[in-house]
């Protein structure tokens, strides 16, 4: 049974951190690694897409106490949990879809997203990446740590399965439902470049999770 995205994650809030860290291959390494790749100068502005309970921010704020962070997520319970973790930190939280929330142009030093964007299509991501590109300062960059399909056949299977499930449940709206539909790494890179990013580098991988760095 498909569940709406925000409702899915809030219903699993009590077990979310444990699941992410213990059940996803390489998670104990890729959260700290992603944090290490973010800029560490004082007052740096970071945009976190799909921030959840802030697992990557736990690592990052150990390294940069004075970063200014904006986090966006569909699940209000997740954001409330994040707020409690980081009381007193300079964090602005927005409940909503990062596809719809406006970003201020040339404002952020870096953006990050961890295990969130694998729910969306290449066509959905391109305008998001264009908006993100404009939100970054001239020397800014985007770090994407996410789960990817290992073949085009796998990518196609996931997409077709989601459409089949929606049809069986009589779902015809455009809301986001939780189901993993990861792109291949090459297709993700194509989407990032179509959004305006000049260069995309594969930094590391852990099984089917990769960290990509997209630069203006």
C-alpha positions as CSV (number, residue, x, y, z in Angstrom):
1,X,0.0,0.0,0.0
2,X,1.5,3.3,-1.1
3,X,1.6,6.1,1.5
4,X,2.0,9.8,1.0
5,X,5.7,10.8,1.5
6,X,5.4,12.9,4.6
7,X,3.0,10.6,6.3
8,X,5.2,7.6,5.5
9,X,8.2,9.1,7.3
10,X,6.4,10.6,10.2
11,X,4.7,7.2,10.9
12,X,8.2,5.7,11.2
13,X,9.8,8.5,13.2
14,X,10.7,6.5,16.3
15,X,12.7,4.0,14.3
16,X,14.0,6.2,11.5
17,X,17.5,7.0,12.8
18,X,18.2,3.4,13.7
19,X,16.9,2.1,10.4
20,X,19.0,4.6,8.4
21,X,22.2,3.9,10.2
22,X,21.9,0.1,10.7
23,X,20.0,-1.1,7.6
24,X,21.5,0.8,4.8
25,X,24.9,-0.4,3.5
26,X,27.6,2.1,4.2
27,X,25.4,4.6,6.2
28,X,27.8,4.7,9.1
29,X,30.4,6.0,6.7
30,X,28.5,8.1,4.1
31,X,26.8,10.4,6.6
32,X,30.1,11.5,8.1
33,X,31.8,11.6,4.7
34,X,29.1,13.8,3.3
35,X,29.5,16.2,6.2
36,X,33.3,16.3,5.7
37,X,32.7,17.5,2.1
38,X,30.7,20.5,3.1
39,X,32.5,23.9,3.6
40,X,33.6,24.7,7.1
41,X,34.2,28.5,7.1
42,X,32.3,30.5,9.8
43,X,28.8,31.7,8.8
44,X,28.6,29.5,5.7
45,X,25.1,29.0,4.4
46,X,23.9,25.4,3.7
47,X,20.7,24.2,2.1
48,X,19.6,20.7,3.0
49,X,17.0,19.1,0.7
50,X,15.0,16.4,2.5
51,X,16.8,16.9,5.8
52,X,14.7,14.5,7.8
53,X,16.0,14.2,11.4
54,X,19.3,15.7,10.4
55,X,21.6,12.7,10.4
56,X,24.1,14.4,8.1
57,X,23.8,17.6,10.1
58,X,24.7,15.8,13.4
59,X,28.1,15.2,11.8
60,X,28.4,18.5,10.1
61,X,27.6,20.6,13.2
62,X,30.4,18.9,15.1
63,X,32.8,20.4,12.5
64,X,31.2,23.8,12.0
65,X,29.3,25.2,15.0
66,X,28.5,28.5,13.3
67,X,27.0,27.4,10.0
68,X,23.6,28.8,8.9
69,X,21.4,26.0,7.7
70,X,18.1,25.8,5.9
71,X,16.4,22.4,6.0
72,X,13.4,21.5,3.9
73,X,11.3,18.3,4.4
74,X,7.7,17.1,3.8
75,X,7.4,15.4,7.2
76,X,6.7,17.8,10.1
77,X,7.4,15.2,12.7
78,X,10.9,14.7,11.3
79,X,11.5,18.5,11.5
80,X,10.3,18.6,15.0
81,X,12.8,15.9,15.9
82,X,15.6,17.7,14.2
83,X,14.7,21.0,16.0
84,X,15.0,19.2,19.4
85,X,18.4,17.8,18.4
86,X,19.9,21.1,17.5
87,X,18.4,23.5,20.0
88,X,20.3,26.8,19.9
89,X,21.8,26.3,16.4
90,X,21.2,28.6,13.5
91,X,18.8,26.4,11.6
92,X,15.7,27.5,9.6
93,X,13.3,24.6,9.0
94,X,10.6,24.6,6.3
95,X,7.8,22.1,6.0
96,X,7.1,21.5,2.4
97,X,8.3,20.1,-0.9
98,X,11.7,21.3,-2.1
99,X,10.2,21.3,-5.6
100,X,7.8,24.0,-4.6
101,X,9.6,26.0,-1.9
102,X,11.3,29.1,-3.5
103,X,15.1,29.4,-3.1
104,X,16.8,32.8,-2.9
105,X,19.2,33.3,-5.7
106,X,23.0,33.3,-5.2
107,X,22.5,32.8,-1.4
108,X,24.0,29.4,-0.4
109,X,27.6,28.3,-0.2
110,X,26.6,24.7,-0.7
111,X,23.6,22.4,-0.8
112,X,23.2,18.8,0.3
113,X,20.8,16.0,0.0
114,X,21.2,12.5,1.6
115,X,18.9,9.5,0.7
116,X,16.0,11.7,-0.4
117,X,16.0,12.4,-4.2
118,X,15.8,8.7,-5.2
119,X,12.0,9.0,-5.1
120,X,11.7,11.2,-8.2
121,X,12.1,11.1,-11.9
122,X,14.7,12.7,-14.1
123,X,12.1,15.0,-15.5
124,X,11.0,16.2,-12.1
125,X,14.6,16.7,-11.0
126,X,15.8,18.9,-13.9
127,X,13.8,22.0,-12.9
128,X,14.7,21.5,-9.3
129,X,18.4,21.3,-10.2
130,X,18.0,24.5,-12.2
131,X,16.4,26.3,-9.2
132,X,19.2,24.9,-7.0
133,X,21.9,26.0,-9.4
134,X,20.6,29.6,-9.2
135,X,20.4,29.4,-5.4
136,X,24.1,28.7,-5.1
137,X,26.8,31.4,-4.9
138,X,29.2,31.5,-8.0
139,X,31.6,29.1,-6.3
140,X,28.9,27.0,-4.7
141,X,28.3,23.3,-5.1
142,X,25.7,20.6,-4.5
143,X,26.5,17.3,-2.7
144,X,24.2,14.4,-3.4
145,X,24.6,11.2,-1.4
146,X,21.9,8.8,-2.6
147,X,20.8,5.4,-3.6
148,X,21.0,4.6,-7.3
149,X,19.9,1.9,-9.8
150,X,22.7,-0.2,-11.1
151,X,21.2,-0.5,-14.6
152,X,18.7,1.1,-16.9
153,X,16.6,-2.1,-16.6
154,X,16.4,-1.7,-12.8
155,X,15.5,2.0,-13.1
156,X,12.7,1.2,-15.6
157,X,11.4,-1.6,-13.4
158,X,11.1,0.6,-10.4
159,X,9.3,3.4,-12.3
160,X,6.9,1.0,-14.0
161,X,6.2,-0.7,-10.6
162,X,5.2,2.6,-9.0
163,X,2.8,3.4,-11.9
164,X,1.3,-0.1,-11.5
165,X,0.8,0.3,-7.8
166,X,-0.8,3.8,-8.2
167,X,-3.2,2.3,-10.8
168,X,-4.2,-0.6,-8.6
169,X,-4.9,1.8,-5.7
170,X,-6.8,4.3,-7.9
171,X,-4.3,7.1,-7.3
172,X,-4.5,9.8,-10.0
173,X,-3.2,12.9,-8.2
174,X,0.3,14.4,-8.5
175,X,1.2,14.1,-4.8
176,X,4.4,12.3,-3.8
177,X,4.0,8.8,-2.6
178,X,6.8,6.8,-0.9
179,X,8.3,4.3,-3.3
180,X,12.0,4.0,-4.3
181,X,12.5,4.9,-8.0
182,X,16.3,5.6,-8.2
183,X,17.9,6.7,-11.4
184,X,21.2,5.3,-12.6
185,X,24.3,7.4,-11.8
186,X,24.7,8.5,-15.5
187,X,21.0,9.6,-15.7
188,X,21.4,11.5,-12.4
189,X,24.5,13.3,-13.9
190,X,22.5,14.1,-17.0
191,X,19.8,15.7,-14.9
192,X,22.3,17.8,-12.9
193,X,23.9,19.0,-16.1
194,X,20.6,19.7,-17.7
195,X,19.8,21.9,-14.6
196,X,22.9,24.0,-15.3
197,X,25.8,22.4,-13.3
198,X,29.0,22.6,-15.3
199,X,30.8,19.5,-13.9
200,X,29.7,16.5,-11.8
201,X,32.3,14.3,-10.0
202,X,31.7,10.9,-8.4
203,X,33.4,11.2,-5.0
204,X,32.8,7.8,-3.4
205,X,30.4,4.9,-3.3
206,X,29.1,2.3,-0.8
207,X,27.2,-0.4,-2.5
208,X,24.4,1.3,-4.4
209,X,24.9,4.6,-2.6
210,X,27.1,7.2,-4.2
211,X,28.2,10.7,-3.3
212,X,28.2,13.1,-6.3
213,X,29.5,16.7,-6.3
214,X,27.9,19.1,-8.8
215,X,29.8,22.4,-9.3
216,X,28.7,25.7,-10.9
